Amino acid sequence: MADEDRRRADSRAGGGSSETPASHRRPGVTAGQPRIAWRLLVGGYRRRRWTVTGLAVLACVVGLGAYVGTRNGPESGDDLAGRSGVPVGASRPTGFPGVEGRTGDVGPATPGLRPRQRPPSPDPTPSVSAPAAPPAPSLPPALSVTRTEAPAEIDLTAVGHRDWMHWGLRGTSVARKRGGSGEIVDAGGRGSRVGWDGNQEVVSWHDGTPERSVRGSSNGVYTCGAGNGFSLAIAGSGEPRTVQLYAGTWMARGRLDVRLSTGGPVSTVRLEDPYTSRSAQFTIRFLLPKGARLLVNWTVEKVFTPHCGNVGLQAVAVR
């Protein structure tokens, strides 16, 4: 009876098998201790699992601590990475070590500079003012003389912007430009002057003295005989000037000699008519420094009649 009860108990423990082969039984577990063995096995498994988990957590904590320890100070380049701010309590380095070959927008890194501090700019190159241009060299004296037919009407106010003179309005009187430069000088000449009113050309002005305004005057002066004539002088000003001389002859050859007081050759132009009178406009262009003069001589070179072959003078103007 006892044997029968034991077999039944074994049958229940073995899941309905009448007998479990010895090779399939768990080591160290006897048929009488199934529950205790199972509990011991499960408990050991759980302890190993918790041990492994704990070791993994510990390793993570240690790794995290090491990582945090390496982040106590700012990494190189933190301030240059465009961060908007710095955490409270974080310290900034007092200097950046020079890095060979590393450059930024403002040039190579410079040791000993605080963050965002720039190297001192080099002293600007002192500006050198351009040397003053040397004064323009003065032009050498110049002279030219030409002859053309005299115009039928002469407006001294228009052609004599600077100065003008007229002879013979009343006898041998002289009229001048009112407020003129005074550059024209009547230097006289050989022979006696005679006034007359038969010139082919007429002269006008409206800025004269002593006659304020004159219109259509045919008056002038003349002198007879070979070697006689008129002498004039025009003052130099350092600028180019143009002189208009209105003169003529009657049955004679007139000779115009023009020269500069500073020296140089004499320019000569002739006007001749053996039978009657003839008039001309002489244009003289010259350049002289202040203090120098243009010297003009209008004389009788040859006469073609014993009855007062002569040269005549009406006016002269300067512009």
Phi, psi and chi 1 to 4 in degrees:
 res  aa     phi    psi   chi1   chi2   chi3   chi4
   1 MET       -  -42.8 -173.1   66.5 -179.4      -
   2 ALA   -63.5  -38.6      -      -      -      -
   3 ASP   -65.6  -36.9  -65.8  -24.4      -      -
   4 GLU   -65.7  -43.6 -176.8   67.6   16.8      -
   5 ASP   -61.6  -37.8  -65.4  -25.3      -      -
   6 ARG   -65.6  -40.6 -171.9  178.5  -61.2  109.5
   7 ARG   -65.5  -36.4  -76.4 -165.8  -59.9  -89.4
   8 ARG   -66.7  -42.6  -67.4  176.0  179.0  175.4
   9 ALA   -61.9  -41.2      -      -      -      -
  10 ASP   -64.9  -36.4  -67.4  -19.9      -      -
  11 SER   -65.1  -40.2  177.9      -      -      -
  12 ARG   -66.2  -39.1  -72.0 -168.0  -62.2  -91.0
  13 ALA   -69.5  -29.5      -      -      -      -
  14 GLY   -89.5    9.5      -      -      -      -
  15 GLY    74.2   29.5      -      -      -      -
  16 GLY   101.1  -10.4      -      -      -      -
  17 SER   -80.7  145.6  -60.9      -      -      -
  18 SER   -73.7  -23.6   61.6      -      -      -
  19 GLU  -165.5  132.8 -175.2  175.8   -0.8      -
  20 THR   -94.7  129.2  -57.6      -      -      -
  21 PRO   -61.3  148.7  -20.8   30.4      -      -
  22 ALA   -64.1  -27.6      -      -      -      -
  23 SER   -73.2  -18.4   60.0      -      -      -
  24 HIS   -96.9   -3.4  -67.8 -179.1      -      -
  25 ARG   -81.0  147.4  -65.0  176.2 -175.8  172.4
  26 ARG   -71.1  139.5  -64.2 -179.3 -178.7  -87.0
  27 PRO   -64.4  145.2  -15.8   24.4      -      -
  28 GLY    73.6    4.5      -      -      -      -
  29 VAL  -115.6  121.7 -179.9      -      -      -
  30 THR   -94.8  165.0   61.9      -      -      -
  31 ALA   -63.7  -19.9      -      -      -      -
  32 GLY   -93.0   -2.8      -      -      -      -
  33 GLN  -129.4   48.4  -59.5  174.1  -29.3      -
  34 PRO   -68.6  -45.8   25.2  -32.6      -      -
  35 ARG   -67.7  -43.2  -63.3  178.8 -178.7  -86.3
  36 ILE   -64.7  -41.1  -64.3  173.3      -      -
  37 ALA   -65.8  -41.3      -      -      -      -
  38 TRP   -62.6  -42.3  179.0 -106.1      -      -
  39 ARG   -63.4  -41.2  -68.9  174.7 -179.6  173.3
  40 LEU   -65.0  -39.5  -68.2  174.8      -      -
  41 LEU   -65.9  -44.8 -178.7   60.7      -      -
  42 VAL   -65.0  -40.5  171.5      -      -      -
  43 GLY   -63.2  -40.0      -      -      -      -
  44 GLY   -65.3  -38.3      -      -      -      -
  45 TYR   -64.0  -43.8  174.6   75.7      -      -
  46 ARG   -64.3  -39.5  -70.8  178.4  176.1  175.0
  47 ARG   -64.6  -39.6  -76.1 -167.5  -64.0  -85.6
  48 ARG   -64.5  -39.7  -74.0 -166.1  -60.6  -87.5
  49 ARG   -63.9  -44.2 -173.3  178.2   63.0 -177.4
  50 TRP   -65.1  -35.6  -77.1  109.1      -      -
  51 THR   -64.1  -45.6  -59.4      -      -      -
  52 VAL   -63.0  -43.1  172.7      -      -      -
  53 THR   -61.6  -44.3  -57.4      -      -      -
  54 GLY   -61.3  -41.9      -      -      -      -
  55 LEU   -64.1  -39.1  -69.4  175.4      -      -
  56 ALA   -64.5  -43.1      -      -      -      -
  57 VAL   -62.2  -42.5  171.4      -      -      -
  58 LEU   -61.9  -41.6  179.2   60.9      -      -
  59 ALA   -62.8  -39.7      -      -      -      -
  60 CYS   -63.2  -42.4  -69.3      -      -      -
  61 VAL   -63.1  -43.7  170.9      -      -      -
  62 VAL   -63.4  -43.3  171.8      -      -      -
  63 GLY   -63.4  -39.7      -      -      -      -
  64 LEU   -64.0  -41.4 -179.9   60.9      -      -
  65 GLY   -63.3  -40.6      -      -      -      -
  66 ALA   -64.0  -40.4      -      -      -      -
  67 TYR   -64.3  -45.7  175.2   77.1      -      -
  68 VAL   -61.8  -36.8  172.9      -      -      -
  69 GLY   -62.6  -32.4      -      -      -      -
  70 THR   -77.7   -9.3   61.4      -      -      -
  71 ARG  -104.9   18.1  -61.6  -68.8  -66.4  177.0
  72 ASN   -64.9  -36.6  -74.5  -21.7      -      -
  73 GLY  -110.4  159.9      -      -      -      -
  74 PRO   -68.9  141.1   25.1  -32.9      -      -
  75 GLU   -73.2  158.2  -67.7 -177.6   -3.5      -
  76 SER   -60.7  129.3  175.0      -      -      -
  77 GLY    93.4   -1.2      -      -      -      -
  78 ASP   -59.8  -44.2  -78.2   -8.3      -      -
  79 ASP   -72.3  -19.0  -74.3  -18.8      -      -
  80 LEU   -98.1    2.3  -57.7  178.6      -      -
  81 ALA   -89.3    4.5      -      -      -      -
  82 GLY    84.6   27.1      -      -      -      -
  83 ARG   -69.2  146.2  -65.8 -174.0  176.6 -178.4
  84 SER   -82.2  -18.5   59.5      -      -      -
  85 GLY  -162.5  175.7      -      -      -      -
  86 VAL  -125.5  132.8  178.6      -      -      -
  87 PRO   -56.9  147.6  -21.7   31.6      -      -
  88 VAL   -61.9  132.4  177.6      -      -      -
  89 GLY    92.5  -15.1      -      -      -      -
  90 ALA   -75.4  140.7      -      -      -      -
  91 SER  -100.4  148.8   61.2      -      -      -
  92 ARG  -100.3  147.1  -67.4 -179.8  180.0  -89.2
  93 PRO   -68.8  152.2   24.7  -33.7      -      -
  94 THR   -84.3   -7.8   58.5      -      -      -
  95 GLY  -169.3  156.7      -      -      -      -
  96 PHE  -107.9  132.7  -70.4  111.5      -      -
  97 PRO   -69.1  146.2   26.3  -34.2      -      -
  98 GLY   -67.4  137.8      -      -      -      -
  99 VAL  -116.7  117.1 -179.8      -      -      -
 100 GLU   -65.1  129.9 -176.7  177.1   -1.1      -
 101 GLY    84.6   -7.4      -      -      -      -
 102 ARG   -91.2  125.8  179.9  176.3  178.2  178.0
 103 THR  -129.7  157.2   60.4      -      -      -
 104 GLY  -125.3 -163.4      -      -      -      -
 105 ASP   -68.4  -22.7  -67.3  -19.7      -      -
 106 VAL  -108.2   14.4  -66.5      -      -      -
 107 GLY   108.9 -175.6      -      -      -      -
 108 PRO   -63.1  152.6  -13.3   24.6      -      -
 109 ALA   -64.2  144.5      -      -      -      -
 110 THR  -120.2  125.8  -56.2      -      -      -
 111 PRO   -63.5  151.5  -17.0   29.1      -      -
 112 GLY    81.4   12.1      -      -      -      -
 113 LEU  -100.2  142.0  -62.8  179.0      -      -
 114 ARG   -74.0  163.1  -67.0 -172.9  -62.6  -84.5
 115 PRO   -54.5  135.9  -25.4   33.7      -      -
 116 ARG    65.7   10.8  -67.1 -177.4  174.0   81.4
 117 GLN   -85.6  138.4 -176.8  179.8   -2.5      -
 118 ARG  -103.3  150.4  -62.1  -67.3 -175.8  -95.5
 119 PRO   -62.6  149.2  -13.5   23.4      -      -
 120 PRO   -62.3  139.0   23.3  -33.1      -      -
 121 SER   -71.1  142.8  -59.9      -      -      -
 122 PRO   -66.2  153.3   23.6  -32.5      -      -
 123 ASP   -59.0  132.3  -67.0  -22.5      -      -
 124 PRO   -62.7  146.8   24.0  -32.9      -      -
 125 THR   -65.6  124.3  -56.8      -      -      -
 126 PRO   -59.1  132.3   20.8  -31.5      -      -
 127 SER   -69.8  138.6   59.1      -      -      -
 128 VAL  -111.3  113.2  179.4      -      -      -
 129 SER   -69.5  142.7   58.2      -      -      -
 130 ALA   -64.6  136.7      -      -      -      -
 131 PRO   -61.4  144.4   22.1  -32.2      -      -
 132 ALA   -62.1  136.8      -      -      -      -
 133 ALA   -64.7  134.5      -      -      -      -
 134 PRO   -64.0  149.8   23.7  -32.5      -      -
 135 PRO   -60.5  143.2   21.8  -32.4      -      -
 136 ALA   -62.2  131.6      -      -      -      -
 137 PRO   -63.4  141.8   22.9  -32.0      -      -
 138 SER   -68.8  141.1   57.5      -      -      -
 139 LEU   -74.0  144.6  -61.9  175.6      -      -
 140 PRO   -68.4  156.7   25.3  -33.6      -      -
 141 PRO   -57.6  145.4  -24.4   34.2      -      -
 142 ALA  -140.1  154.6      -      -      -      -
 143 LEU  -156.2  135.8  174.9   63.6      -      -
 144 SER  -149.1  148.1   68.1      -      -      -
 145 VAL  -135.8  132.1 -176.8      -      -      -
 146 THR  -133.4  161.4   58.8      -      -      -
 147 ARG  -129.7  133.9 -170.1 -165.3   77.2 -173.6
 148 THR  -136.9  170.3   57.6      -      -      -
 149 GLU   -67.0  140.3  -67.9  -66.4  -33.7      -
 150 ALA   -72.3  140.5      -      -      -      -
 151 PRO   -68.4  156.6   24.2  -32.5      -      -
 152 ALA   -68.6  -32.3      -      -      -      -
 153 GLU  -127.3  135.2  -64.1 -176.8   -0.2      -
 154 ILE  -122.0  123.3  -57.8  166.7      -      -
 155 ASP  -104.6  102.0 -174.7   -8.9      -      -
 156 LEU   -66.8  -31.8  -67.9  179.0      -      -
 157 THR   -62.7  -36.8  -59.5      -      -      -
 158 ALA   -76.4  -41.1      -      -      -      -
 159 VAL   -89.7  -17.5  -63.1      -      -      -
 160 GLY  -108.0   67.0      -      -      -      -
 161 HIS   -59.0  -35.8  -63.7  160.4      -      -
 162 ARG   -95.0  -43.8  -64.0 -177.9   60.0   83.2
 163 ASP  -164.6  155.0 -160.4   14.6      -      -
 164 TRP  -156.4  160.1   58.8  -99.4      -      -
 165 MET  -140.9  149.0  -69.3 -177.2   71.4      -
 166 HIS  -136.1  143.1  178.3  -92.4      -      -
 167 TRP  -120.4  144.7  -71.4  -92.7      -      -
 168 GLY    90.6   13.9      -      -      -      -
 169 LEU   -60.8  -41.3 -176.1   62.0      -      -
 170 ARG  -134.4  102.1  -69.1 -177.5  175.1   86.1
 171 GLY    69.1 -116.1      -      -      -      -
 172 THR  -113.6   21.4   58.2      -      -      -
 173 SER   -65.4  163.0   65.2      -      -      -
 174 VAL  -123.0  135.0  177.3      -      -      -
 175 ALA  -114.8  147.9      -      -      -      -
 176 ARG  -130.8  168.2  -63.4 -165.4   62.3  115.3
 177 LYS   -73.5  128.6  178.8 -178.3  179.9   70.8
 178 ARG   -72.1  126.0 -178.0 -175.9  -60.8  -89.3
 179 GLY    72.2   19.8      -      -      -      -
 180 GLY   -72.0  172.9      -      -      -      -
 181 SER   -73.2  -17.9   63.0      -      -      -
 182 GLY    73.5   19.5      -      -      -      -
 183 GLU   -72.6  -22.0  -64.3  175.1   14.9      -
 184 ILE   -89.3  130.7  -56.6  171.7      -      -
 185 VAL  -124.3  126.8  176.3      -      -      -
 186 ASP   -84.3  107.0 -175.5  -10.7      -      -
 187 ALA   -92.1   10.8      -      -      -      -
 188 GLY    88.0 -130.5      -      -      -      -
 189 GLY   134.4  166.8      -      -      -      -
 190 ARG   -78.9  149.1  -67.3  179.1   58.1 -176.8
 191 GLY    93.5  164.2      -      -      -      -
 192 SER   -91.1  140.2  -61.2      -      -      -
 193 ARG   -91.2  142.0  -63.4 -178.1 -179.9 -177.1
 194 VAL  -132.8  133.6  179.2      -      -      -
 195 GLY   -88.4  148.0      -      -      -      -
 196 TRP  -155.9  167.3   92.1  -52.8      -      -
 197 ASP  -126.5   30.7   58.9    0.0      -      -
 198 GLY  -112.1   24.6      -      -      -      -
 199 ASN   -69.6  151.5  -73.2  -53.1      -      -
 200 GLN   -73.7  -26.2  -58.2  172.6   25.4      -
 201 GLU  -101.0  150.3  -61.5   77.1   32.5      -
 202 VAL  -114.2  147.9  -65.3      -      -      -
 203 VAL  -121.4  142.9  178.3      -      -      -
 204 SER  -136.3  159.5  -58.2      -      -      -
 205 TRP  -164.0  163.0   66.7   81.6      -      -
 206 HIS  -140.3   21.8   57.4  -94.7      -      -
 207 ASP  -139.4   37.9   60.1  -15.1      -      -
 208 GLY  -102.4  175.3      -      -      -      -
 209 THR  -151.4  137.3 -178.0      -      -      -
 210 PRO   -78.8  -17.0   28.8  -34.1      -      -
 211 GLU   -89.5  117.2  -63.9  -67.7  -26.4      -
 212 ARG   -62.9  -45.6  177.1   75.4  177.8 -173.1
 213 SER  -141.8  135.1  179.1      -      -      -
 214 VAL  -138.6  142.8  170.8      -      -      -
 215 ARG  -133.4  126.9 -177.0  174.7  179.8   83.8
 216 GLY    68.3   42.7      -      -      -      -
 217 SER   -86.8  130.8  171.3      -      -      -
 218 SER  -102.3   15.4   60.1      -      -      -
 219 ASN   -79.3  156.9  -63.5   54.3      -      -
 220 GLY  -169.5 -171.7      -      -      -      -
 221 VAL  -130.2  158.7  -67.0      -      -      -
 222 TYR  -146.5  168.4   65.7   90.1      -      -
 223 THR  -144.5  137.7 -175.4      -      -      -
 224 CYS   -99.6  158.6  -58.9      -      -      -
 225 GLY    95.2  141.7      -      -      -      -
 226 ALA   -61.7  136.4      -      -      -      -
 227 GLY    91.3  -14.0      -      -      -      -
 228 ASN   -90.2  161.0  -66.0  -25.9      -      -
 229 GLY   169.0 -153.7      -      -      -      -
 230 PHE  -127.8  146.3  -56.1   90.7      -      -
 231 SER  -125.4  131.9  -65.4      -      -      -
 232 LEU  -129.9  159.7  -56.1  173.3      -      -
 233 ALA  -139.2  139.1      -      -      -      -
 234 ILE  -122.4  126.5  -44.5  -63.6      -      -
 235 ALA   -74.2  140.6      -      -      -      -
 236 GLY   -79.2  156.4      -      -      -      -
 237 SER  -132.6   -0.3   61.5      -      -      -
 238 GLY    85.7   -1.5      -      -      -      -
 239 GLU  -126.3  156.4  -62.5  179.3   -1.8      -
 240 PRO   -62.3  139.3  -22.1   33.2      -      -
 241 ARG  -132.2  153.9  -67.3  -75.6  178.2 -103.9
 242 THR  -125.8  129.4  -60.1      -      -      -
 243 VAL  -114.1  132.4  177.3      -      -      -
 244 GLN  -110.9  119.9  -54.9  -72.0   -2.8      -
 245 LEU  -113.7  125.2  176.8   65.5      -      -
 246 TYR  -109.1  111.7  -55.9   95.9      -      -
 247 ALA  -147.7  172.6      -      -      -      -
 248 GLY  -160.6 -178.5      -      -      -      -
 249 THR  -134.7  163.0   63.2      -      -      -
 250 TRP  -139.3  112.8 -175.1   76.8      -      -
 251 MET    47.8   47.6  -59.6 -175.3   70.3      -
 252 ALA  -157.2  170.1      -      -      -      -
 253 ARG  -108.9  121.2  177.8 -166.5  -57.7  155.8
 254 GLY   -98.4  145.8      -      -      -      -
 255 ARG  -124.8  123.7  172.5  174.6  171.2  166.0
 256 LEU  -104.5  117.4 -179.5   68.3      -      -
 257 ASP  -110.7  126.4  -67.1  -39.9      -      -
 258 VAL  -126.7  132.1 -178.1      -      -      -
 259 ARG  -147.8  165.7   63.3 -175.3  178.6   90.0
 260 LEU   -99.9  141.2  -55.7  177.1      -      -
 261 SER   -67.0  -17.5   64.6      -      -      -
 262 THR   -81.0   -4.9   54.9      -      -      -
 263 GLY   108.7 -179.6      -      -      -      -
 264 GLY   107.6  174.7      -      -      -      -
 265 PRO   -69.8  159.2   25.3  -33.5      -      -
 266 VAL   -93.7  132.5  177.1      -      -      -
 267 SER   -95.2  128.8  -65.0      -      -      -
 268 THR  -124.9  133.6  -59.9      -      -      -
 269 VAL  -134.0  139.3  179.2      -      -      -
 270 ARG  -116.8  152.6  -68.2  175.5  172.4   86.0
 271 LEU  -137.0  128.2  178.9   65.9      -      -
 272 GLU  -142.8  141.0  175.8 -178.5  -34.3      -
 273 ASP  -153.7  111.6 -167.9  -36.8      -      -
 274 PRO   -75.0  -12.3  -14.5   27.0      -      -
 275 TYR  -113.1  -28.1  -52.8  105.3      -      -
 276 THR  -152.1 -161.8 -174.9      -      -      -
 277 SER   -92.1  157.5   63.1      -      -      -
 278 ARG  -151.7  139.9 -174.4  176.2 -179.1 -175.6
 279 SER  -120.8  159.8  -61.0      -      -      -
 280 ALA  -153.2  160.2      -      -      -      -
 281 GLN  -111.8  117.7  173.3 -178.8  -75.2      -
 282 PHE   -97.9  125.7  -62.3   95.0      -      -
 283 THR  -107.1  120.7  -58.7      -      -      -
 284 ILE  -117.1  121.8  -53.9  168.3      -      -
 285 ARG  -112.5  132.4  -66.6 -179.7  174.9   86.9
 286 PHE  -150.8  163.4   73.9  100.3      -      -
 287 LEU  -140.2  122.1  173.1   63.0      -      -
 288 LEU  -141.2  149.1  -80.1  173.8      -      -
 289 PRO   -72.0  164.2   26.4  -33.9      -      -
 290 LYS   -61.5  141.2  -68.7 -178.5  178.4 -179.6
 291 GLY    96.8  -21.0      -      -      -      -
 292 ALA   -92.7  165.8      -      -      -      -
 293 ARG  -135.9  150.1  -72.4 -173.4  173.2 -171.2
 294 LEU   -93.1  125.7  175.2   75.5      -      -
 295 LEU  -107.7  125.2  -56.2  177.6      -      -
 296 VAL  -123.1  129.4  178.9      -      -      -
 297 ASN  -128.9  122.1  -72.0  -74.7      -      -
 298 TRP  -117.2  107.9  175.1 -126.4      -      -
 299 THR  -131.8  163.4   59.7      -      -      -
 300 VAL   -82.2  114.6  178.6      -      -      -
 301 GLU   -88.3  -34.9 -174.5  176.2   45.2      -
 302 LYS  -155.4  143.6 -177.0  179.2 -179.8  179.0
 303 VAL  -111.8  149.4  -64.8      -      -      -
 304 PHE  -114.7   12.0  -62.5   99.4      -      -
 305 THR  -152.0  145.9  177.2      -      -      -
 306 PRO   -77.1   -3.7   26.3  -32.3      -      -
 307 HIS  -100.6   67.0  -56.4  -71.1      -      -
 308 CYS    64.9   54.6 -167.3      -      -      -
 309 GLY   -60.5  134.4      -      -      -      -
 310 ASN  -149.4  172.2   63.8   72.1      -      -
 311 VAL  -119.1  144.0  -66.2      -      -      -
 312 GLY  -119.3  161.1      -      -      -      -
 313 LEU  -137.6  128.9  178.5   63.7      -      -
 314 GLN  -106.9  -58.1  -83.1 -176.3  -76.4      -
 315 ALA  -157.6  165.3      -      -      -      -
 316 VAL  -145.1  141.4   61.4      -      -      -
 317 ALA  -137.8  149.7      -      -      -      -
 318 VAL  -126.6  133.6  178.4      -      -      -
 319 ARG  -137.0      -   68.4  171.5 -174.4  -91.0
